[in-house]
Amino acid sequence: MEITQKPAIAAVSTPVGEGALAVIRISGENAVTVAEACFKGTVRISEAHTHTLHYGHIVDPVSGAMIDEAMAAVFRAPRSFTGEDSIEITCHGGVLVTQQVFETVLRAGARAAEPGEFTQRAFLNGKMDLSQAEAVADLIHAQSESAVQAARIQLQGKLGDAVAAFRQQLIDATAMIELELDFSEEDVEFANKMQLVALLKALQAQITLLLKTYESGRLVKDGIRTAIIGRPNAGKSTLLNALVGHERAIVTELAGTTRDTIEVDWSHGGLLFRLIDTAGLRETEDIVEAEGVRRSQQALESADLILYLKDASQPLSEEEIQSIRILQEAASSKAPFLRVLTQMDKVGDAKSDTGKINKQQPSSEKPSQKGTEWHLHISALTGQSLDELKERMLTEALTGGKIDAESLMVTSSRHRDALQKTGQFIANALKGLEVNLPGDLLAIDLRGALHQLGLITGAITTEDVLDSIFSRFCIGK
């Protein structure tokens, strides 16, 4: 593919803040000229070989004042990330000195890069397909081991390879049909209908198999939204603090302390859990608390996993039993619903299989928890059964399965939608073959499937799609 070099862009590619080093990246047709105007070393940048590193100083191109010591790495087109001539300047870290070096590069003739513009140029120059470009952003934003591995596999081009294989099969099928159309007057048959049906069914099965990985892929990429719900003082905030290992939520004995949802990220088993501590579910005339309860209900509706907590030291009323059933029915089609008895340190031992409290307190009988079955009995304060809860959360979130970090997964809703539409076009073509539709009508569905697959890798794309994808990148990547 021919490399197209555009005017030089520049950006600080390392995080803002104090550090030992910072990197300013320059890329474009005049990147060498820009770098040479502000970098003075023992070797002129224009004379430096590709993939070499040089020591020198950053100087103001107008006044000649020395700004900082630096190293310049030279990458000649097309052997660079973007495919263009690229220079990476490494200077001392720190907000002020990094900004001064960056502004010097801009005065030397580069313009400030837009978010994701370096990766976009890499895609446009054929250094990677669109699914790989998206994987770059996923890798940067990954917050769990599984998310890193999923992005890494996609960055290696495995999704692009799978889609390319699908497209080739469709191209072969479409070519047979369209060739037959070209020779329709000669009554020549190039497309064997039985072979076409077998090919399309096999392709449909492969796409269906890949689509089945999306739910796990979504959880890996976005995290498992875990709503912690229950009545006031059920121990929701205490449990959240115990899971994350520090005091993130305020805990008091006063009902209604949590008046808004609190979200905290927590990693376990290589996966990211987005824990949502919610306001206690109850009727209240307090406007602020009522809004918190409403937000709790919203969190329930969007959750991937729900933990309903019940204070084991308090009796379970018929009203609460009914409330649990209603909540579970509302969530049953969307998310696993775990019922957890909390604050077991107040009541002693429990039978984990029945949900009945066994031993008596010194002064009175323990409150009855009959009327519903409890999955776990825990104490966030003492740590009782917390490890069991963590493993149960992992198992329930993955519906009993395990994520194979080495396997290809669909993690993007954009890719899922394109694959679903591809499958629908193939299904339409198969129906057409059953009723002997003319080849020109069959070709419309096959070309539609080809178009959808092309959207995944960028073989077919639009400016709107590119703008949407690269806008979520950080500047400098």
C-alpha positions as CSV (number, residue, x, y, z in Angstrom):
1,M,0.0,0.0,0.0
2,E,1.3,3.4,-0.9
3,I,2.2,5.6,2.0
4,T,0.6,9.1,2.1
5,Q,2.5,11.6,4.3
6,K,0.5,14.5,5.7
7,P,1.9,17.7,7.3
8,A,3.7,17.1,10.6
9,I,1.7,16.7,13.8
10,A,3.1,16.6,17.3
11,A,1.9,15.7,20.8
12,V,3.1,14.8,24.3
13,S,2.7,11.0,24.3
14,T,3.4,10.5,28.0
15,P,1.0,11.4,30.9
16,V,1.0,14.9,32.2
17,G,2.8,15.3,35.6
18,E,6.2,15.0,37.2
19,G,8.4,12.1,36.1
20,A,11.9,11.2,35.0
21,L,11.2,11.4,31.3
22,A,8.6,12.7,28.8
23,V,8.2,11.8,25.1
24,I,7.1,14.2,22.4
25,R,6.1,12.5,19.2
26,I,6.3,14.1,15.7
27,S,5.0,12.5,12.5
28,G,4.5,13.7,9.0
29,E,6.1,14.6,5.7
30,N,8.1,17.5,7.3
31,A,8.7,15.8,10.6
32,V,12.5,15.6,9.9
33,T,12.6,19.4,9.0
34,V,10.7,20.2,12.2
35,A,12.9,18.1,14.4
36,E,16.1,19.4,12.8
37,A,15.0,23.0,13.4
38,C,14.8,22.5,17.2
39,F,17.1,19.6,17.9
40,K,20.8,20.2,17.8
41,G,23.0,17.2,18.3
42,T,26.2,15.5,17.0
43,V,24.3,14.3,13.9
44,R,21.8,16.2,11.8
45,I,18.4,14.6,11.9
46,S,18.2,14.8,8.1
47,E,21.4,12.7,7.8
48,A,20.4,10.2,10.5
49,H,19.6,6.6,9.6
50,T,16.2,5.1,10.5
51,H,15.8,3.5,13.9
52,T,18.7,5.4,15.4
53,L,18.9,7.3,18.7
54,H,20.9,10.6,19.1
55,Y,21.8,12.9,22.0
56,G,21.5,16.6,21.7
57,H,19.7,19.7,23.0
58,I,16.3,21.3,22.3
59,V,16.8,24.9,21.2
60,D,14.3,27.6,20.4
61,P,14.3,27.9,16.5
62,V,13.9,31.7,16.8
63,S,16.1,32.9,19.7
64,G,18.5,29.9,19.8
65,A,18.0,29.6,23.6
66,M,18.6,26.1,25.0
67,I,15.5,24.5,26.4
68,D,16.5,21.1,27.6
69,E,18.8,18.1,27.0
70,A,17.1,15.4,25.0
71,M,17.4,12.2,22.9
72,A,15.9,12.0,19.4
73,A,14.8,8.6,18.0
74,V,14.5,8.6,14.2
75,F,12.0,6.4,12.3
76,R,11.9,6.8,8.5
77,A,8.8,6.0,6.4
78,P,7.4,3.5,6.0
79,R,9.1,1.8,9.0
80,S,7.3,3.7,11.7
81,F,4.1,3.4,13.7
82,T,2.3,5.8,11.4
83,G,4.1,4.8,8.2
84,E,5.3,8.4,7.9
85,D,8.6,9.9,8.9
86,S,8.5,10.1,12.7
87,I,10.7,11.5,15.4
88,E,10.3,10.9,19.1
89,I,12.0,13.3,21.4
90,T,12.7,12.2,25.0
91,C,13.3,15.1,27.4
92,H,13.2,15.5,31.1
93,G,9.8,14.9,32.7
94,G,7.8,17.6,34.5
95,V,4.9,19.7,33.5
96,L,6.7,22.9,32.8
97,V,9.8,21.6,30.9
98,T,7.7,19.2,28.9
99,Q,5.4,22.0,27.9
100,Q,8.3,24.2,26.9
101,V,9.8,21.5,24.7
102,F,6.4,20.8,23.1
103,E,5.8,24.5,22.3
104,T,9.3,24.7,20.8
105,V,8.4,21.8,18.4
106,L,5.2,23.6,17.5
107,R,7.1,26.8,16.8
108,A,9.4,24.8,14.6
109,G,6.5,24.0,12.2
110,A,4.4,21.1,13.6
111,R,0.8,21.4,14.6
112,A,-0.8,19.9,17.7
113,A,-2.3,16.5,17.0
114,E,-5.9,15.6,17.5
115,P,-6.9,12.7,19.8
116,G,-6.0,9.4,18.1
117,E,-4.5,11.1,15.0
118,F,-1.3,9.1,15.1
119,T,-3.2,5.8,15.1
120,Q,-5.6,7.1,12.5
121,R,-2.7,7.8,10.2
122,A,-1.3,4.3,10.9
123,F,-4.7,2.9,9.8
124,L,-4.9,5.1,6.7
125,N,-1.4,4.1,5.7
126,G,-2.2,0.4,6.0
127,K,-0.1,-0.3,9.1
128,M,-3.1,-1.9,10.8
129,D,-6.7,-2.5,10.1
130,L,-9.5,-0.7,11.9
131,S,-10.1,-3.5,14.5
132,Q,-6.4,-3.3,15.4
133,A,-6.6,0.5,15.7
134,E,-9.5,0.1,18.1
135,A,-7.5,-2.4,20.1
136,V,-4.8,0.2,20.7
137,A,-7.4,2.3,22.6
138,D,-8.7,-0.8,24.4
139,L,-5.2,-1.7,25.5
140,I,-4.6,1.9,26.8
141,H,-7.8,1.9,28.8
142,A,-7.7,-1.7,30.0
143,Q,-8.2,-2.0,33.8
144,S,-7.9,-5.7,34.3
145,E,-5.6,-8.5,33.2
146,S,-8.3,-10.1,31.0
147,A,-9.0,-6.8,29.3
148,V,-5.3,-6.3,28.5
149,Q,-5.1,-9.9,27.0
150,A,-8.3,-9.4,25.0
151,A,-7.0,-6.1,23.5
152,R,-3.6,-7.7,22.9
153,I,-5.1,-10.6,20.9
154,Q,-7.1,-8.1,18.8
155,L,-4.0,-5.9,18.3
156,Q,-2.2,-9.0,16.9
157,G,-4.8,-8.9,14.1
158,K,-6.7,-12.1,15.0
159,L,-10.1,-10.5,14.6
160,G,-9.0,-9.0,11.4
161,D,-7.8,-12.3,10.1
162,A,-11.1,-14.0,11.0
163,V,-13.1,-11.3,9.3
164,A,-10.8,-11.4,6.2
165,A,-11.4,-15.2,6.0
166,F,-15.2,-14.6,6.2
167,R,-15.0,-11.9,3.5
168,Q,-13.0,-14.2,1.2
169,Q,-15.6,-16.9,1.4
170,L,-18.3,-14.4,0.6
171,I,-16.3,-12.9,-2.3
172,D,-15.9,-16.4,-3.8
173,A,-19.6,-17.0,-3.5
174,T,-20.6,-13.6,-4.8
175,A,-18.1,-14.0,-7.7
176,M,-19.7,-17.3,-8.8
177,I,-23.2,-15.8,-8.8
178,E,-22.2,-12.5,-10.6
179,L,-20.1,-14.4,-13.2
180,E,-23.2,-16.5,-13.9
181,L,-25.2,-13.3,-14.4
182,D,-22.6,-12.0,-16.9
183,F,-23.2,-15.1,-19.0
184,S,-26.9,-15.5,-18.4
185,E,-27.7,-15.3,-22.2
186,E,-25.4,-18.3,-22.8
187,D,-27.2,-20.3,-20.1
188,V,-23.9,-21.1,-18.4
189,E,-24.0,-22.2,-14.7
190,F,-21.0,-21.3,-12.7
191,A,-22.6,-21.5,-9.2
192,N,-23.3,-24.9,-7.8
193,K,-26.3,-24.3,-5.5
194,M,-25.5,-27.1,-3.2
195,Q,-22.0,-25.9,-2.7
196,L,-23.2,-22.3,-2.1
197,V,-25.7,-23.5,0.5
198,A,-22.9,-25.5,2.3
199,L,-20.5,-22.6,2.1
200,L,-23.0,-20.1,3.5
201,K,-24.2,-22.4,6.3
202,A,-20.6,-23.0,7.4
203,L,-19.9,-19.3,7.3
204,Q,-23.1,-18.6,9.3
205,A,-22.1,-21.1,11.9
206,Q,-18.6,-19.5,12.3
207,I,-20.1,-16.1,12.7
208,T,-22.7,-17.3,15.3
209,L,-19.8,-18.9,17.2
210,L,-17.9,-15.7,17.3
211,L,-21.0,-13.7,18.3
212,K,-21.4,-16.0,21.3
213,T,-18.2,-14.6,22.8
214,Y,-19.6,-11.0,22.9
215,E,-21.3,-11.2,26.3
216,S,-18.0,-12.4,27.9
217,G,-16.0,-10.0,25.8
218,R,-18.2,-7.0,27.0
219,L,-17.7,-7.9,30.6
220,V,-13.9,-8.2,30.1
221,K,-13.7,-4.9,28.3
222,D,-16.2,-2.8,30.3
223,G,-16.2,-4.5,33.6
224,I,-19.0,-6.3,35.6
225,R,-21.5,-3.7,36.9
226,T,-22.3,-5.1,40.4
227,A,-25.2,-3.4,42.2
228,I,-25.1,-3.9,46.0
229,I,-28.6,-3.3,47.2
230,G,-30.7,-3.8,50.3
231,R,-32.6,-2.0,53.0
232,P,-30.8,0.7,55.1
233,N,-28.1,-0.6,57.4
234,A,-27.8,-3.9,55.6
235,G,-24.0,-3.5,55.4
236,K,-23.7,-2.4,51.8
237,S,-21.1,0.2,52.4
238,T,-19.2,-2.0,54.8
239,L,-19.0,-4.8,52.2
240,L,-17.8,-2.4,49.5
241,N,-15.1,-1.1,51.8
242,A,-14.1,-4.7,52.7
243,L,-13.9,-5.7,49.0
244,V,-11.8,-2.8,47.8
245,G,-9.6,-2.9,50.9
246,H,-10.0,0.7,52.1
247,E,-12.6,3.1,53.4
248,R,-14.3,4.3,50.2
249,A,-17.9,4.6,51.5
250,I,-19.0,6.3,54.7
251,V,-20.3,3.8,57.3
252,T,-22.6,4.8,60.2
253,E,-25.4,3.2,62.2
254,L,-27.7,6.0,60.9
255,A,-30.2,4.7,58.3
256,G,-29.9,6.7,55.0
257,T,-26.2,7.5,55.3
258,T,-25.6,6.6,51.7
259,R,-27.8,9.0,49.8
260,D,-26.4,8.5,46.3
261,T,-24.8,5.7,44.3
262,I,-21.1,5.3,44.8
263,E,-19.1,3.5,42.1
264,V,-15.7,1.9,42.8
265,D,-13.6,-0.3,40.5
266,W,-12.3,-3.5,42.0
267,S,-10.3,-6.3,40.3
268,H,-10.6,-9.9,41.1
269,G,-9.7,-13.1,39.2
270,G,-8.3,-11.0,36.3
271,L,-11.7,-9.2,35.8
272,L,-12.8,-5.7,36.6
273,F,-15.9,-5.4,38.9
274,R,-17.6,-2.0,38.9
275,L,-19.1,-2.0,42.5
276,I,-22.1,0.2,43.0
277,D,-23.0,1.0,46.6
278,T,-26.6,2.1,46.6
279,A,-28.9,4.0,48.9
280,G,-31.0,1.8,51.1
281,L,-34.3,0.7,49.5
282,R,-37.2,2.1,51.6
283,E,-40.0,4.6,51.4
284,T,-38.8,8.1,52.5
285,E,-40.1,11.7,52.5
286,D,-36.5,13.0,52.4
287,I,-36.1,14.5,48.8
288,V,-32.4,13.8,48.6
289,E,-32.7,10.2,49.9
290,A,-35.6,9.5,47.6
291,E,-33.5,10.5,44.7
292,G,-30.8,8.2,45.9
293,V,-33.3,5.3,46.1
294,R,-34.4,6.1,42.5
295,R,-30.8,5.9,41.4
296,S,-30.4,2.6,43.2
297,Q,-33.3,1.3,41.1
298,Q,-31.5,2.5,38.0
299,A,-28.3,0.8,39.0
300,L,-30.3,-2.4,39.5
301,E,-31.7,-2.2,36.0
302,S,-28.3,-1.8,34.4
303,A,-26.4,-4.3,36.5
304,D,-24.6,-7.4,35.3
305,L,-24.6,-8.9,38.8
306,I,-26.8,-8.0,41.9
307,L,-26.0,-8.6,45.5
308,Y,-29.0,-8.3,47.8
309,L,-27.8,-7.8,51.4
310,K,-29.8,-8.5,54.5
311,D,-28.8,-7.8,58.1
312,A,-28.9,-11.2,59.8
313,S,-29.6,-9.7,63.2
314,Q,-32.9,-8.2,62.0
315,P,-36.1,-10.3,61.3
316,L,-37.2,-10.9,57.8
317,S,-40.6,-9.5,57.3
318,E,-43.2,-10.6,54.8
319,E,-42.9,-7.2,53.2
320,E,-39.2,-7.7,52.6
321,I,-39.7,-11.2,51.3
322,Q,-42.1,-9.8,48.8
323,S,-39.7,-7.0,47.9
324,I,-36.9,-9.5,47.3
325,R,-39.1,-11.6,45.0
326,I,-40.1,-8.5,43.0
327,L,-36.6,-7.3,42.7
328,Q,-35.3,-10.8,41.7
329,E,-38.1,-11.2,39.1
330,A,-37.2,-7.8,37.6
331,A,-33.5,-8.8,37.4
332,S,-33.9,-12.5,36.5
333,S,-33.7,-12.0,32.7
334,K,-30.7,-9.7,32.9
335,A,-28.4,-10.4,35.8
336,P,-27.6,-13.1,38.4
337,F,-29.2,-12.3,41.8
338,L,-27.2,-13.3,44.9
339,R,-29.0,-13.1,48.3
340,V,-26.5,-12.6,51.1
341,L,-27.0,-12.5,54.9
342,T,-24.6,-10.0,56.4
343,Q,-23.3,-9.0,59.8
344,M,-22.9,-12.6,60.9
345,D,-20.5,-11.4,63.6
346,K,-23.6,-10.2,65.5
347,V,-25.4,-13.6,65.5
348,G,-22.7,-16.3,65.3
349,D,-22.7,-19.4,63.1
350,A,-25.2,-20.2,60.4
351,K,-26.1,-23.1,58.2
352,S,-24.9,-22.0,54.8
353,D,-27.3,-24.3,52.9
354,T,-30.6,-23.4,54.5
355,G,-30.4,-19.8,55.5
356,K,-31.6,-20.6,59.1
357,I,-29.7,-19.1,62.0
358,N,-28.8,-21.9,64.5
359,K,-27.3,-20.7,67.8
360,Q,-29.0,-18.4,70.2
361,Q,-27.7,-15.1,71.4
362,P,-27.1,-14.9,75.1
363,S,-30.2,-12.8,75.8
364,S,-32.7,-13.9,73.2
365,E,-33.4,-16.0,70.1
366,K,-31.9,-14.9,66.9
367,P,-34.2,-13.2,64.4
368,S,-35.9,-15.6,61.9
369,Q,-34.7,-15.5,58.3
370,K,-37.3,-18.1,57.1
371,G,-39.1,-17.3,53.9
372,T,-36.3,-17.1,51.5
373,E,-33.1,-19.0,50.7
374,W,-29.7,-17.3,51.3
375,H,-26.8,-18.1,49.1
376,L,-24.1,-16.9,51.6
377,H,-23.6,-15.8,55.2
378,I,-20.9,-13.3,55.6
379,S,-19.4,-10.7,57.9
380,A,-17.6,-7.9,56.2
381,L,-16.3,-6.8,59.6
382,T,-14.5,-10.1,60.4
383,G,-14.0,-11.4,56.9
384,Q,-16.2,-14.4,57.4
385,S,-16.9,-16.1,54.0
386,L,-15.7,-13.0,52.1
387,D,-13.4,-15.3,49.9
388,E,-16.4,-17.5,49.2
389,L,-18.4,-14.4,48.2
390,K,-15.7,-13.2,45.8
391,E,-15.5,-16.6,44.0
392,R,-19.3,-16.8,43.8
393,M,-19.4,-13.3,42.3
394,L,-16.9,-14.4,39.7
395,T,-18.8,-17.6,38.9
396,E,-22.2,-16.0,38.7
397,A,-21.0,-13.0,36.6
398,L,-19.6,-15.5,34.0
399,T,-22.7,-17.7,34.3
400,G,-20.7,-20.5,35.6
401,G,-18.1,-20.4,32.8
402,K,-14.5,-19.2,32.6
403,I,-13.0,-16.7,30.3
404,D,-10.2,-18.0,28.1
405,A,-7.9,-15.1,27.9
406,E,-6.1,-16.7,25.0
407,S,-9.2,-16.9,22.8
408,L,-10.5,-14.3,20.4
409,M,-13.5,-12.5,21.8
410,V,-15.8,-9.8,20.3
411,T,-15.5,-6.9,22.8
412,S,-17.0,-4.1,20.7
413,S,-20.7,-3.4,20.2
414,R,-19.8,-2.0,16.8
415,H,-18.2,-5.3,15.8
416,R,-21.1,-7.3,17.2
417,D,-23.7,-5.2,15.3
418,A,-21.8,-5.7,12.1
419,L,-21.5,-9.4,12.6
420,Q,-25.2,-9.7,13.4
421,K,-26.1,-7.8,10.3
422,T,-23.8,-10.0,8.3
423,G,-25.5,-13.1,9.7
424,Q,-28.9,-11.7,8.7
425,F,-27.8,-11.0,5.1
426,I,-26.5,-14.6,4.9
427,A,-29.7,-15.9,6.3
428,N,-31.6,-14.0,3.7
429,A,-29.4,-15.4,0.9
430,L,-30.0,-18.9,2.2
431,K,-33.7,-18.4,2.1
432,G,-33.3,-17.0,-1.4
433,L,-31.5,-20.2,-2.5
434,E,-34.3,-22.3,-1.0
435,V,-36.9,-20.6,-3.2
436,N,-34.6,-20.3,-6.2
437,L,-34.4,-16.5,-6.2
438,P,-32.6,-15.0,-9.3
439,G,-28.9,-14.5,-8.9
440,D,-29.1,-10.7,-9.0
441,L,-31.3,-10.7,-5.9
442,L,-29.0,-13.2,-4.1
443,A,-26.0,-11.0,-5.0
444,I,-27.6,-8.0,-3.2
445,D,-27.7,-9.9,0.1
446,L,-24.1,-11.2,-0.3
447,R,-22.8,-7.8,-1.1
448,G,-24.6,-6.5,2.0
449,A,-22.8,-9.1,4.1
450,L,-19.5,-8.1,2.5
451,H,-20.2,-4.5,3.3
452,Q,-20.8,-5.2,7.0
453,L,-17.7,-7.3,7.4
454,G,-15.7,-4.5,5.6
455,L,-16.9,-2.0,8.3
456,I,-15.2,-4.1,11.0
457,T,-11.7,-3.9,9.5
458,G,-12.1,-0.6,7.7
459,A,-12.0,-2.1,4.2
460,I,-15.2,0.0,3.9
461,T,-15.6,3.0,6.1
462,T,-16.8,6.6,6.4
463,E,-15.5,9.8,7.9
464,D,-18.2,9.6,10.6
465,V,-17.2,6.1,11.6
466,L,-13.5,7.1,11.8
467,D,-14.3,10.3,13.8
468,S,-16.4,8.3,16.3
469,I,-13.7,5.7,16.8
470,F,-10.6,7.9,17.1
471,S,-12.3,10.6,19.2
472,R,-12.0,8.3,22.3
473,F,-8.3,8.0,21.9
474,C,-5.9,10.1,24.1
475,I,-3.9,12.8,22.5
476,G,-0.5,11.5,21.5
477,K,-1.6,8.1,20.4
